[in-house]
Every structure is written in C-alpha cells, then in structure tokens.
C-alpha cells in the first residue's frame, strides 16, 4: 500500500504472507502505559472490521494507529510520535539559534556604539 493513499482496505492475511522473507518482531511498546484489552475482544473487533474501507493518513490514521487502537483502545503511533518530537526539537534548536544570533548582534552593536 502506498503511504500517499487516502483510503485503506482492512484485510485478514496470514502474517507469513504479509512479511514474506522479511524479518519482523512484535513490539508492544505501550504495554506499560496503557491497559491491554482482552485478546478475544481484539480479535473480534479486528474481524468485524475486515472488508471496511477506512481513511488513511501516515501521520494520524496508519496501520500502527489501527493495531494500537485494537490492543489498547487508544490509536497511537510511536513512529509518528518520534518524528513529531524530532521535528519539534529541530525547530526549537533553530529558533534558539536564531535568538542567540540576534542577541549576539545586539550586544555587538551596543559594544560598537560604546566605542
């Protein structure tokens, strides 16, 4: 599926068919943060959605959001959270650099006026 798609179709597939020869691992990173729903409820809710067409967004409604909603009842994406944090940190660093540069120029100008 393309990350540029606006819609996704929920299907039921064997994991081996989806991953092929690629490596994979289960990563339940939110288990310590959110309560895990009963497995029978996760499976029922997932199977009830098979065949649905849903909105897709790489930042707000991707496959990780789908499975975390099934597991915890909270649609989250650690990958998106990480990118958003890094982006905010980068913009923060740029803004801090700009403020520092402006302060330097003001101090330099003040010192020049004193001479």
Biopython code that builds the backbone (N, CA, C, O; Angstrom):
import numpy as np
from Bio.PDB.StructureBuilder import StructureBuilder

atoms = [
    (1, "UNK", "N", (0.835, -1.179, 0.000)),
    (1, "UNK", "CA", (0.000, 0.000, 0.000)),
    (1, "UNK", "C", (0.880, 1.243, 0.000)),
    (1, "UNK", "O", (1.940, 1.258, 0.626)),
    (2, "UNK", "N", (0.459, 2.244, -0.674)),
    (2, "UNK", "CA", (1.221, 3.484, -0.775)),
    (2, "UNK", "C", (0.951, 4.380, 0.429)),
    (2, "UNK", "O", (-0.181, 4.467, 0.903)),
    (3, "UNK", "N", (1.989, 5.042, 0.917)),
    (3, "UNK", "CA", (1.791, 5.990, 2.011)),
    (3, "UNK", "C", (1.057, 7.234, 1.534)),
    (3, "UNK", "O", (0.654, 8.064, 2.348)),
    (4, "UNK", "N", (0.880, 7.373, 0.224)),
    (4, "UNK", "CA", (0.177, 8.526, -0.324)),
    (4, "UNK", "C", (-1.302, 8.252, -0.531)),
    (4, "UNK", "O", (-2.037, 9.137, -0.971)),
    (5, "UNK", "N", (-1.752, 7.041, -0.223)),
    (5, "UNK", "CA", (-3.165, 6.698, -0.375)),
    (5, "UNK", "C", (-3.990, 7.421, 0.672)),
    (5, "UNK", "O", (-3.513, 7.685, 1.776)),
    (6, "UNK", "N", (-5.225, 7.739, 0.325)),
    (6, "UNK", "CA", (-6.121, 8.382, 1.273)),
    (6, "UNK", "C", (-7.094, 7.385, 1.884)),
    (6, "UNK", "O", (-7.771, 7.696, 2.864)),
    (7, "UNK", "N", (-7.167, 6.205, 1.317)),
    (7, "UNK", "CA", (-8.064, 5.157, 1.808)),
    (7, "UNK", "C", (-7.278, 3.856, 1.944)),
    (7, "UNK", "O", (-6.304, 3.616, 1.231)),
    (8, "UNK", "N", (-7.728, 3.029, 2.877)),
    (8, "UNK", "CA", (-7.125, 1.708, 3.062)),
    (8, "UNK", "C", (-8.255, 0.702, 3.216)),
    (8, "UNK", "O", (-9.340, 1.032, 3.694)),
    (9, "UNK", "N", (-7.984, -0.523, 2.807)),
    (9, "UNK", "CA", (-8.943, -1.614, 2.948)),
    (9, "UNK", "C", (-8.418, -2.566, 4.011)),
    (9, "UNK", "O", (-7.275, -3.018, 3.941)),
    (10, "UNK", "N", (-9.241, -2.863, 4.974)),
    (10, "UNK", "CA", (-8.833, -3.773, 6.039)),
    (10, "UNK", "C", (-9.047, -5.199, 5.559)),
    (10, "UNK", "O", (-10.148, -5.590, 5.174)),
    (11, "UNK", "N", (-7.954, -5.971, 5.594)),
    (11, "UNK", "CA", (-7.989, -7.362, 5.144)),
    (11, "UNK", "C", (-7.406, -8.264, 6.210)),
    (11, "UNK", "O", (-6.664, -7.824, 7.088)),
    (12, "UNK", "N", (-7.751, -9.520, 6.115)),
    (12, "UNK", "CA", (-7.192, -10.531, 7.004)),
    (12, "UNK", "C", (-6.243, -11.380, 6.179)),
    (12, "UNK", "O", (-6.641, -11.991, 5.187)),
    (13, "UNK", "N", (-4.978, -11.412, 6.597)),
    (13, "UNK", "CA", (-3.944, -12.154, 5.875)),
    (13, "UNK", "C", (-3.085, -12.915, 6.870)),
    (13, "UNK", "O", (-2.966, -12.513, 8.027)),
    (14, "UNK", "N", (-2.497, -13.994, 6.434)),
    (14, "UNK", "CA", (-1.504, -14.679, 7.253)),
    (14, "UNK", "C", (-0.280, -13.783, 7.379)),
    (14, "UNK", "O", (0.135, -13.145, 6.411)),
    (15, "UNK", "N", (0.293, -13.738, 8.572)),
    (15, "UNK", "CA", (1.479, -12.922, 8.797)),
    (15, "UNK", "C", (2.600, -13.323, 7.838)),
    (15, "UNK", "O", (3.295, -12.460, 7.303)),
    (16, "UNK", "N", (2.775, -14.607, 7.622)),
    (16, "UNK", "CA", (3.845, -15.075, 6.732)),
    (16, "UNK", "C", (3.653, -14.568, 5.304)),
    (16, "UNK", "O", (4.627, -14.341, 4.588)),
    (17, "UNK", "N", (2.422, -14.394, 4.901)),
    (17, "UNK", "CA", (2.150, -13.875, 3.554)),
    (17, "UNK", "C", (2.451, -12.373, 3.466)),
    (17, "UNK", "O", (2.904, -11.876, 2.435)),
    (18, "UNK", "N", (2.192, -11.671, 4.558)),
    (18, "UNK", "CA", (2.422, -10.225, 4.572)),
    (18, "UNK", "C", (3.913, -9.899, 4.620)),
    (18, "UNK", "O", (4.386, -9.049, 3.865)),
    (19, "UNK", "N", (4.660, -10.574, 5.507)),
    (19, "UNK", "CA", (6.074, -10.224, 5.683)),
    (19, "UNK", "C", (6.998, -10.919, 4.695)),
    (19, "UNK", "O", (8.121, -10.468, 4.470)),
    (20, "UNK", "N", (6.533, -12.013, 4.106)),
    (20, "UNK", "CA", (7.381, -12.734, 3.158)),
    (20, "UNK", "C", (8.660, -13.195, 3.832)),
    (20, "UNK", "O", (8.614, -13.854, 4.871)),
    (21, "UNK", "N", (9.803, -12.851, 3.248)),
    (21, "UNK", "CA", (11.103, -13.237, 3.810)),
    (21, "UNK", "C", (11.700, -12.169, 4.729)),
    (21, "UNK", "O", (12.812, -12.331, 5.230)),
    (22, "UNK", "N", (10.963, -11.082, 4.948)),
    (22, "UNK", "CA", (11.475, -10.008, 5.795)),
    (22, "UNK", "C", (11.415, -10.402, 7.267)),
    (22, "UNK", "O", (10.574, -11.200, 7.680)),
    (23, "UNK", "N", (12.318, -9.829, 8.044)),
    (23, "UNK", "CA", (12.299, -10.030, 9.492)),
    (23, "UNK", "C", (11.204, -9.156, 10.098)),
    (23, "UNK", "O", (10.872, -8.100, 9.561)),
    (24, "UNK", "N", (10.659, -9.598, 11.201)),
    (24, "UNK", "CA", (9.673, -8.813, 11.927)),
    (24, "UNK", "C", (9.783, -9.155, 13.399)),
    (24, "UNK", "O", (10.385, -10.159, 13.779)),
    (25, "UNK", "N", (9.187, -8.299, 14.224)),
    (25, "UNK", "CA", (9.109, -8.590, 15.648)),
    (25, "UNK", "C", (7.866, -7.915, 16.207)),
    (25, "UNK", "O", (7.428, -6.882, 15.701)),
    (26, "UNK", "N", (7.314, -8.492, 17.232)),
    (26, "UNK", "CA", (6.181, -7.905, 17.931)),
    (26, "UNK", "C", (6.742, -6.832, 18.849)),
    (26, "UNK", "O", (7.696, -7.077, 19.587)),
    (27, "UNK", "N", (6.161, -5.660, 18.807)),
    (27, "UNK", "CA", (6.666, -4.549, 19.595)),
    (27, "UNK", "C", (5.490, -3.878, 20.302)),
    (27, "UNK", "O", (4.915, -2.914, 19.797)),
    (28, "UNK", "N", (5.146, -4.394, 21.461)),
    (28, "UNK", "CA", (4.035, -3.836, 22.238)),
    (28, "UNK", "C", (4.568, -2.764, 23.187)),
    (28, "UNK", "O", (4.545, -2.931, 24.406)),
    (29, "UNK", "N", (5.045, -1.669, 22.613)),
    (29, "UNK", "CA", (5.766, -0.660, 23.376)),
    (29, "UNK", "C", (4.902, 0.105, 24.359)),
    (29, "UNK", "O", (5.434, 0.731, 25.276)),
    (30, "UNK", "N", (3.594, 0.075, 24.200)),
    (30, "UNK", "CA", (2.721, 0.833, 25.091)),
    (30, "UNK", "C", (2.123, -0.023, 26.204)),
    (30, "UNK", "O", (1.248, 0.445, 26.933)),
    (31, "UNK", "N", (2.579, -1.274, 26.349)),
    (31, "UNK", "CA", (2.008, -2.153, 27.372)),
    (31, "UNK", "C", (2.148, -1.581, 28.777)),
    (31, "UNK", "O", (1.266, -1.792, 29.610)),
    (32, "UNK", "N", (3.214, -0.875, 29.059)),
    (32, "UNK", "CA", (3.394, -0.294, 30.385)),
    (32, "UNK", "C", (2.651, 1.013, 30.584)),
    (32, "UNK", "O", (2.521, 1.498, 31.708)),
    (33, "UNK", "N", (2.161, 1.587, 29.484)),
    (33, "UNK", "CA", (1.493, 2.887, 29.556)),
    (33, "UNK", "C", (-0.027, 2.763, 29.514)),
    (33, "UNK", "O", (-0.732, 3.521, 30.180)),
    (34, "UNK", "N", (-0.530, 1.817, 28.740)),
    (34, "UNK", "CA", (-1.972, 1.634, 28.576)),
    (34, "UNK", "C", (-2.352, 0.208, 28.960)),
    (34, "UNK", "O", (-1.539, -0.711, 28.864)),
    (35, "UNK", "N", (-3.580, 0.041, 29.389)),
    (35, "UNK", "CA", (-4.084, -1.291, 29.685)),
    (35, "UNK", "C", (-4.300, -2.078, 28.405)),
    (35, "UNK", "O", (-4.772, -1.535, 27.406)),
    (36, "UNK", "N", (-3.956, -3.347, 28.435)),
    (36, "UNK", "CA", (-4.123, -4.214, 27.269)),
    (36, "UNK", "C", (-5.529, -4.809, 27.310)),
    (36, "UNK", "O", (-5.943, -5.386, 28.316)),
    (37, "UNK", "N", (-6.253, -4.659, 26.208)),
    (37, "UNK", "CA", (-7.607, -5.191, 26.122)),
    (37, "UNK", "C", (-7.553, -6.716, 26.033)),
    (37, "UNK", "O", (-6.540, -7.275, 25.613)),
    (38, "UNK", "N", (-8.621, -7.385, 26.419)),
    (38, "UNK", "CA", (-8.656, -8.846, 26.307)),
    (38, "UNK", "C", (-8.467, -9.292, 24.854)),
    (38, "UNK", "O", (-9.008, -8.681, 23.933)),
    (39, "UNK", "N", (-7.691, -10.369, 24.664)),
    (39, "UNK", "CA", (-7.355, -10.841, 23.317)),
    (39, "UNK", "C", (-8.603, -11.174, 22.507)),
    (39, "UNK", "O", (-8.659, -10.886, 21.311)),
    (40, "UNK", "N", (-9.605, -11.780, 23.147)),
    (40, "UNK", "CA", (-10.820, -12.135, 22.405)),
    (40, "UNK", "C", (-11.498, -10.878, 21.858)),
    (40, "UNK", "O", (-12.078, -10.912, 20.772)),
    (41, "UNK", "N", (-11.430, -9.760, 22.608)),
    (41, "UNK", "CA", (-12.041, -8.509, 22.154)),
    (41, "UNK", "C", (-11.248, -7.910, 20.996)),
    (41, "UNK", "O", (-11.826, -7.381, 20.047)),
    (42, "UNK", "N", (-9.916, -7.996, 21.081)),
    (42, "UNK", "CA", (-9.075, -7.501, 19.979)),
    (42, "UNK", "C", (-9.395, -8.244, 18.692)),
    (42, "UNK", "O", (-9.580, -7.637, 17.637)),
    (43, "UNK", "N", (-9.457, -9.576, 18.797)),
    (43, "UNK", "CA", (-9.711, -10.407, 17.608)),
    (43, "UNK", "C", (-11.102, -10.131, 17.052)),
    (43, "UNK", "O", (-11.270, -9.980, 15.842)),
    (44, "UNK", "N", (-12.095, -10.067, 17.925)),
    (44, "UNK", "CA", (-13.466, -9.801, 17.472)),
    (44, "UNK", "C", (-13.542, -8.455, 16.752)),
    (44, "UNK", "O", (-14.101, -8.356, 15.660)),
    (45, "UNK", "N", (-12.970, -7.414, 17.378)),
    (45, "UNK", "CA", (-13.016, -6.082, 16.770)),
    (45, "UNK", "C", (-12.277, -6.041, 15.444)),
    (45, "UNK", "O", (-12.732, -5.392, 14.502)),
    (46, "UNK", "N", (-11.140, -6.728, 15.358)),
    (46, "UNK", "CA", (-10.381, -6.774, 14.105)),
    (46, "UNK", "C", (-11.184, -7.495, 13.023)),
    (46, "UNK", "O", (-11.288, -7.008, 11.897)),
    (47, "UNK", "N", (-11.751, -8.653, 13.363)),
    (47, "UNK", "CA", (-12.521, -9.410, 12.367)),
    (47, "UNK", "C", (-13.782, -8.672, 11.947)),
    (47, "UNK", "O", (-14.220, -8.801, 10.804)),
    (48, "UNK", "N", (-14.370, -7.904, 12.849)),
    (48, "UNK", "CA", (-15.540, -7.096, 12.488)),
    (48, "UNK", "C", (-15.200, -6.010, 11.477)),
    (48, "UNK", "O", (-16.080, -5.545, 10.751)),
    (49, "UNK", "N", (-13.949, -5.604, 11.420)),
    (49, "UNK", "CA", (-13.520, -4.528, 10.512)),
    (49, "UNK", "C", (-13.058, -5.034, 9.151)),
    (49, "UNK", "O", (-12.881, -4.242, 8.225)),
    (50, "UNK", "N", (-12.858, -6.354, 9.017)),
    (50, "UNK", "CA", (-12.396, -6.917, 7.742)),
    (50, "UNK", "C", (-13.384, -6.522, 6.643)),
    (50, "UNK", "O", (-14.597, -6.685, 6.773)),
    (51, "UNK", "N", (-12.816, -5.998, 5.563)),
    (51, "UNK", "CA", (-13.629, -5.557, 4.430)),
    (51, "UNK", "C", (-13.952, -4.074, 4.450)),
    (51, "UNK", "O", (-14.393, -3.521, 3.442)),
    (52, "UNK", "N", (-13.737, -3.422, 5.592)),
    (52, "UNK", "CA", (-14.008, -1.982, 5.684)),
    (52, "UNK", "C", (-13.002, -1.184, 4.872)),
    (52, "UNK", "O", (-11.834, -1.557, 4.764)),
    (53, "UNK", "N", (-13.469, -0.088, 4.306)),
    (53, "UNK", "CA", (-12.588, 0.904, 3.709)),
    (53, "UNK", "C", (-12.515, 2.058, 4.701)),
    (53, "UNK", "O", (-13.546, 2.576, 5.131)),
    (54, "UNK", "N", (-11.308, 2.460, 5.062)),
    (54, "UNK", "CA", (-11.120, 3.500, 6.082)),
    (54, "UNK", "C", (-10.218, 4.596, 5.547)),
    (54, "UNK", "O", (-9.448, 4.393, 4.608)),
    (55, "UNK", "N", (-10.331, 5.756, 6.164)),
    (55, "UNK", "CA", (-9.413, 6.851, 5.847)),
    (55, "UNK", "C", (-8.014, 6.438, 6.259)),
    (55, "UNK", "O", (-7.828, 5.756, 7.267)),
    (56, "UNK", "N", (-7.026, 6.859, 5.470)),
    (56, "UNK", "CA", (-5.635, 6.545, 5.770)),
    (56, "UNK", "C", (-4.823, 7.827, 5.752)),
    (56, "UNK", "O", (-4.942, 8.641, 4.836)),
    (57, "UNK", "N", (-4.002, 7.995, 6.770)),
    (57, "UNK", "CA", (-3.060, 9.105, 6.835)),
    (57, "UNK", "C", (-1.807, 8.586, 7.521)),
    (57, "UNK", "O", (-1.891, 7.967, 8.582)),
    (58, "UNK", "N", (-0.670, 8.827, 6.937)),
    (58, "UNK", "CA", (0.574, 8.327, 7.506)),
    (58, "UNK", "C", (0.829, 8.935, 8.886)),
    (58, "UNK", "O", (1.519, 8.329, 9.706)),
    (59, "UNK", "N", (0.283, 10.122, 9.150)),
    (59, "UNK", "CA", (0.534, 10.791, 10.432)),
    (59, "UNK", "C", (-0.560, 10.617, 11.469)),
    (59, "UNK", "O", (-0.300, 10.774, 12.661)),
    (60, "UNK", "N", (-1.790, 10.294, 11.044)),
    (60, "UNK", "CA", (-2.866, 10.243, 12.030)),
    (60, "UNK", "C", (-3.761, 9.010, 11.947)),
    (60, "UNK", "O", (-4.557, 8.776, 12.857)),
    (61, "UNK", "N", (-3.656, 8.234, 10.906)),
    (61, "UNK", "CA", (-4.508, 7.045, 10.767)),
    (61, "UNK", "C", (-3.789, 5.987, 9.940)),
    (61, "UNK", "O", (-4.255, 5.607, 8.866)),
    (62, "UNK", "N", (-2.641, 5.508, 10.450)),
    (62, "UNK", "CA", (-1.891, 4.488, 9.722)),
    (62, "UNK", "C", (-2.104, 3.119, 10.369)),
    (62, "UNK", "O", (-2.907, 2.988, 11.292)),
    (63, "UNK", "N", (-1.395, 2.113, 9.895)),
    (63, "UNK", "CA", (-1.598, 0.754, 10.404)),
    (63, "UNK", "C", (-1.222, 0.634, 11.875)),
    (63, "UNK", "O", (-1.830, -0.154, 12.599)),
    (64, "UNK", "N", (-0.228, 1.400, 12.335)),
    (64, "UNK", "CA", (0.131, 1.351, 13.751)),
    (64, "UNK", "C", (-0.985, 1.939, 14.613)),
    (64, "UNK", "O", (-1.275, 1.418, 15.690)),
    (65, "UNK", "N", (-1.610, 3.016, 14.149)),
    (65, "UNK", "CA", (-2.766, 3.561, 14.864)),
    (65, "UNK", "C", (-3.865, 2.500, 14.961)),
    (65, "UNK", "O", (-4.502, 2.353, 16.004)),
    (66, "UNK", "N", (-4.081, 1.765, 13.874)),
    (66, "UNK", "CA", (-5.128, 0.745, 13.840)),
    (66, "UNK", "C", (-4.871, -0.345, 14.880)),
    (66, "UNK", "O", (-5.769, -0.686, 15.649)),
    (67, "UNK", "N", (-3.667, -0.889, 14.912)),
    (67, "UNK", "CA", (-3.402, -2.005, 15.822)),
    (67, "UNK", "C", (-3.289, -1.550, 17.279)),
    (67, "UNK", "O", (-3.658, -2.300, 18.182)),
    (68, "UNK", "N", (-2.789, -0.341, 17.522)),
    (68, "UNK", "CA", (-2.752, 0.113, 18.920)),
    (68, "UNK", "C", (-4.166, 0.392, 19.421)),
    (68, "UNK", "O", (-4.453, 0.203, 20.603)),
    (69, "UNK", "N", (-5.044, 0.837, 18.534)),
    (69, "UNK", "CA", (-6.443, 1.016, 18.929)),
    (69, "UNK", "C", (-7.073, -0.336, 19.273)),
    (69, "UNK", "O", (-7.838, -0.443, 20.231)),
    (70, "UNK", "N", (-6.748, -1.358, 18.491)),
    (70, "UNK", "CA", (-7.255, -2.698, 18.806)),
    (70, "UNK", "C", (-6.702, -3.189, 20.137)),
    (70, "UNK", "O", (-7.450, -3.735, 20.949)),
    (71, "UNK", "N", (-5.415, -3.006, 20.375)),
    (71, "UNK", "CA", (-4.773, -3.558, 21.570)),
    (71, "UNK", "C", (-5.094, -2.781, 22.846)),
    (71, "UNK", "O", (-5.353, -3.373, 23.894)),
    (72, "UNK", "N", (-5.076, -1.438, 22.745)),
    (72, "UNK", "CA", (-5.200, -0.617, 23.947)),
    (72, "UNK", "C", (-6.480, 0.224, 24.001)),
    (72, "UNK", "O", (-6.828, 0.758, 25.054)),
    (73, "UNK", "N", (-7.176, 0.341, 22.870)),
    (73, "UNK", "CA", (-8.312, 1.253, 22.824)),
    (73, "UNK", "C", (-7.878, 2.693, 22.626)),
    (73, "UNK", "O", (-8.664, 3.623, 22.808)),
    (74, "UNK", "N", (-6.614, 2.869, 22.251)),
    (74, "UNK", "CA", (-6.031, 4.188, 22.008)),
    (74, "UNK", "C", (-5.266, 4.119, 20.685)),
    (74, "UNK", "O", (-4.344, 3.317, 20.542)),
    (75, "UNK", "N", (-5.642, 4.946, 19.735)),
    (75, "UNK", "CA", (-4.974, 4.954, 18.424)),
    (75, "UNK", "C", (-3.719, 5.815, 18.516)),
    (75, "UNK", "O", (-3.796, 7.043, 18.509)),
    (76, "UNK", "N", (-2.556, 5.154, 18.602)),
    (76, "UNK", "CA", (-1.273, 5.857, 18.728)),
    (76, "UNK", "C", (-0.274, 5.274, 17.750)),
    (76, "UNK", "O", (-0.385, 4.125, 17.321)),
    (77, "UNK", "N", (0.698, 6.091, 17.413)),
    (77, "UNK", "CA", (1.814, 5.618, 16.606)),
    (77, "UNK", "C", (3.108, 6.121, 17.224)),
    (77, "UNK", "O", (3.389, 7.319, 17.196)),
    (78, "UNK", "N", (3.889, 5.219, 17.775)),
    (78, "UNK", "CA", (5.187, 5.586, 18.335)),
    (78, "UNK", "C", (6.102, 6.171, 17.277)),
    (78, "UNK", "O", (6.884, 7.080, 17.554)),
    (79, "UNK", "N", (6.003, 5.647, 16.060)),
    (79, "UNK", "CA", (6.845, 6.149, 14.975)),
    (79, "UNK", "C", (6.505, 7.606, 14.673)),
    (79, "UNK", "O", (7.402, 8.435, 14.522)),
    (80, "UNK", "N", (5.222, 7.917, 14.586)),
    (80, "UNK", "CA", (4.798, 9.296, 14.316)),
    (80, "UNK", "C", (5.184, 10.188, 15.488)),
    (80, "UNK", "O", (5.666, 11.303, 15.288)),
    (81, "UNK", "N", (4.975, 9.702, 16.716)),
    (81, "UNK", "CA", (5.354, 10.483, 17.895)),
    (81, "UNK", "C", (6.841, 10.815, 17.870)),
    (81, "UNK", "O", (7.232, 11.942, 18.172)),
    (82, "UNK", "N", (7.674, 9.835, 17.509)),
    (82, "UNK", "CA", (9.123, 10.055, 17.447)),
    (82, "UNK", "C", (9.481, 11.118, 16.406)),
    (82, "UNK", "O", (10.313, 11.988, 16.664)),
    (83, "UNK", "N", (8.858, 11.045, 15.245)),
    (83, "UNK", "CA", (9.137, 12.023, 14.183)),
    (83, "UNK", "C", (8.673, 13.408, 14.605)),
    (83, "UNK", "O", (9.374, 14.395, 14.382)),
    (84, "UNK", "N", (7.487, 13.485, 15.220)),
    (84, "UNK", "CA", (6.974, 14.782, 15.659)),
    (84, "UNK", "C", (7.879, 15.383, 16.734)),
    (84, "UNK", "O", (8.135, 16.587, 16.726)),
    (85, "UNK", "N", (8.365, 14.546, 17.662)),
    (85, "UNK", "CA", (9.269, 15.035, 18.703)),
    (85, "UNK", "C", (10.566, 15.552, 18.087)),
    (85, "UNK", "O", (11.051, 16.622, 18.454)),
    (86, "UNK", "N", (11.123, 14.788, 17.149)),
    (86, "UNK", "CA", (12.371, 15.198, 16.492)),
    (86, "UNK", "C", (12.174, 16.491, 15.715)),
    (86, "UNK", "O", (13.046, 17.360, 15.715)),
    (87, "UNK", "N", (11.033, 16.618, 15.056)),
    (87, "UNK", "CA", (10.739, 17.829, 14.282)),
    (87, "UNK", "C", (10.622, 19.035, 15.210)),
    (87, "UNK", "O", (11.175, 20.099, 14.932)),
    (88, "UNK", "N", (9.898, 18.860, 16.316)),
    (88, "UNK", "CA", (9.760, 19.961, 17.271)),
    (88, "UNK", "C", (11.115, 20.327, 17.868)),
    (88, "UNK", "O", (11.423, 21.506, 18.045)),
    (89, "UNK", "N", (11.920, 19.319, 18.177)),
    (89, "UNK", "CA", (13.245, 19.581, 18.731)),
    (89, "UNK", "C", (14.112, 20.338, 17.724)),
    (89, "UNK", "O", (14.836, 21.260, 18.098)),
    (90, "UNK", "N", (14.040, 19.953, 16.456)),
    (90, "UNK", "CA", (14.829, 20.627, 15.420)),
    (90, "UNK", "C", (14.389, 22.080, 15.273)),
    (90, "UNK", "O", (15.225, 22.981, 15.207)),
    (91, "UNK", "N", (13.071, 22.309, 15.223)),
    (91, "UNK", "CA", (12.584, 23.691, 15.115)),
    (91, "UNK", "C", (12.940, 24.490, 16.361)),
    (91, "UNK", "O", (13.251, 25.678, 16.275)),
    (92, "UNK", "N", (12.895, 23.837, 17.520)),
    (92, "UNK", "CA", (13.291, 24.506, 18.757)),
    (92, "UNK", "C", (14.749, 24.914, 18.720)),
    (92, "UNK", "O", (15.103, 26.015, 19.143)),
    (93, "UNK", "N", (15.599, 24.027, 18.214)),
    (93, "UNK", "CA", (17.030, 24.329, 18.116)),
    (93, "UNK", "C", (17.271, 25.469, 17.124)),
    (93, "UNK", "O", (18.113, 26.335, 17.361)),
    (94, "UNK", "N", (16.538, 25.466, 16.025)),
    (94, "UNK", "CA", (16.672, 26.546, 15.035)),
    (94, "UNK", "C", (16.242, 27.871, 15.645)),
    (94, "UNK", "O", (16.919, 28.886, 15.478)),
    (95, "UNK", "N", (15.113, 27.862, 16.354)),
    (95, "UNK", "CA", (14.621, 29.085, 16.984)),
    (95, "UNK", "C", (15.607, 29.575, 18.036)),
    (95, "UNK", "O", (15.877, 30.773, 18.122)),
    (96, "UNK", "N", (16.145, 28.664, 18.830)),
    (96, "UNK", "CA", (17.122, 29.032, 19.857)),
    (96, "UNK", "C", (18.370, 29.630, 19.204)),
    (96, "UNK", "O", (18.923, 30.618, 19.686)),
    (97, "UNK", "N", (18.802, 29.020, 18.106)),
    (97, "UNK", "CA", (19.959, 29.547, 17.381)),
    (97, "UNK", "C", (19.694, 30.934, 16.835)),
    (97, "UNK", "O", (20.572, 31.797, 16.864)),
    (98, "UNK", "N", (18.486, 31.151, 16.336)),
    (98, "UNK", "CA", (18.130, 32.464, 15.793)),
    (98, "UNK", "C", (18.112, 33.512, 16.905)),
    (98, "UNK", "O", (18.605, 34.623, 16.712)),
    (99, "UNK", "N", (17.557, 33.175, 18.049)),
    (99, "UNK", "CA", (17.519, 34.106, 19.180)),
    (99, "UNK", "C", (18.942, 34.397, 19.665)),
    (99, "UNK", "O", (19.276, 35.545, 19.959)),
    (100, "UNK", "N", (19.771, 33.366, 19.749)),
    (100, "UNK", "CA", (21.154, 33.567, 20.172)),
    (100, "UNK", "C", (21.894, 34.466, 19.188)),
    (100, "UNK", "O", (22.660, 35.340, 19.595)),
    (101, "UNK", "N", (21.669, 34.253, 17.906)),
    (101, "UNK", "CA", (22.307, 35.090, 16.890)),
    (101, "UNK", "C", (21.854, 36.534, 16.979)),
    (101, "UNK", "O", (22.659, 37.454, 16.832)),
    (102, "UNK", "N", (20.573, 36.733, 17.217)),
    (102, "UNK", "CA", (20.037, 38.085, 17.360)),
    (102, "UNK", "C", (20.628, 38.767, 18.588)),
    (102, "UNK", "O", (21.023, 39.931, 18.528)),
    (103, "UNK", "N", (20.687, 38.036, 19.705)),
    (103, "UNK", "CA", (21.290, 38.596, 20.929)),
    (103, "UNK", "C", (22.748, 38.973, 20.695)),
    (103, "UNK", "O", (23.198, 40.032, 21.131)),
    (104, "UNK", "N", (23.474, 38.115, 20.013)),
    (104, "UNK", "CA", (24.879, 38.391, 19.714)),
    (104, "UNK", "C", (25.000, 39.674, 18.904)),
    (104, "UNK", "O", (25.851, 40.516, 19.192)),
    (105, "UNK", "N", (24.149, 39.826, 17.887)),
    (105, "UNK", "CA", (24.204, 41.023, 17.044)),
    (105, "UNK", "C", (23.871, 42.277, 17.853)),
    (105, "UNK", "O", (24.494, 43.321, 17.660)),
    (106, "UNK", "N", (22.894, 42.182, 18.756)),
    (106, "UNK", "CA", (22.527, 43.334, 19.577)),
    (106, "UNK", "C", (23.666, 43.722, 20.521)),
    (106, "UNK", "O", (23.970, 44.904, 20.678)),
    (107, "UNK", "N", (24.287, 42.733, 21.142)),
    (107, "UNK", "CA", (25.411, 43.013, 22.038)),
    (107, "UNK", "C", (26.575, 43.605, 21.246)),
    (107, "UNK", "O", (27.225, 44.549, 21.694)),
    (108, "UNK", "N", (26.827, 43.050, 20.083)),
    (108, "UNK", "CA", (27.917, 43.543, 19.229)),
    (108, "UNK", "C", (27.644, 44.996, 18.823)),
    (108, "UNK", "O", (28.555, 45.824, 18.835)),
    (109, "UNK", "N", (26.407, 45.302, 18.469)),
    (109, "UNK", "CA", (26.032, 46.666, 18.062)),
    (109, "UNK", "C", (26.181, 47.627, 19.250)),
    (109, "UNK", "O", (26.688, 48.739, 19.100)),
    (110, "UNK", "N", (25.733, 47.185, 20.428)),
    (110, "UNK", "CA", (25.850, 48.016, 21.642)),
    (110, "UNK", "C", (27.315, 48.321, 21.942)),
    (110, "UNK", "O", (27.680, 49.455, 22.251)),
    (111, "UNK", "N", (28.140, 47.288, 21.844)),
    (111, "UNK", "CA", (29.570, 47.469, 22.120)),
    (111, "UNK", "C", (30.208, 48.422, 21.116)),
    (111, "UNK", "O", (31.074, 49.222, 21.470)),
    (112, "UNK", "N", (29.775, 48.331, 19.869)),
    (112, "UNK", "CA", (30.317, 49.204, 18.828)),
    (112, "UNK", "C", (29.902, 50.638, 19.078)),
    (112, "UNK", "O", (30.686, 51.556, 18.837)),
    (113, "UNK", "N", (28.678, 50.851, 19.558)),
    (113, "UNK", "CA", (28.184, 52.211, 19.855)),
    (113, "UNK", "C", (28.930, 52.813, 21.033)),
    (113, "UNK", "O", (29.100, 54.031, 21.099)),
    (114, "UNK", "N", (29.380, 51.977, 21.965)),
    (114, "UNK", "CA", (30.125, 52.487, 23.127)),
    (114, "UNK", "C", (31.491, 53.010, 22.719)),
    (114, "UNK", "O", (32.033, 53.907, 23.364)),
    (115, "UNK", "N", (32.053, 52.451, 21.646)),
    (115, "UNK", "CA", (33.399, 52.863, 21.210)),
    (115, "UNK", "C", (33.369, 54.217, 20.653)),
    (115, "UNK", "O", (34.403, 54.736, 20.234)),
]
sb = StructureBuilder()
sb.init_structure("model")
sb.init_model(0)
sb.init_chain("A")
sb.init_seg("    ")
for serial, (resi, resn, name, xyz) in enumerate(atoms, 1):
    if name == "N":
        sb.init_residue(resn, " ", resi, " ")
    sb.init_atom(name, np.array(xyz, "f"), 0.0, 1.0, " ", f" {name:<3s}", serial, name[0])
structure = sb.get_structure()
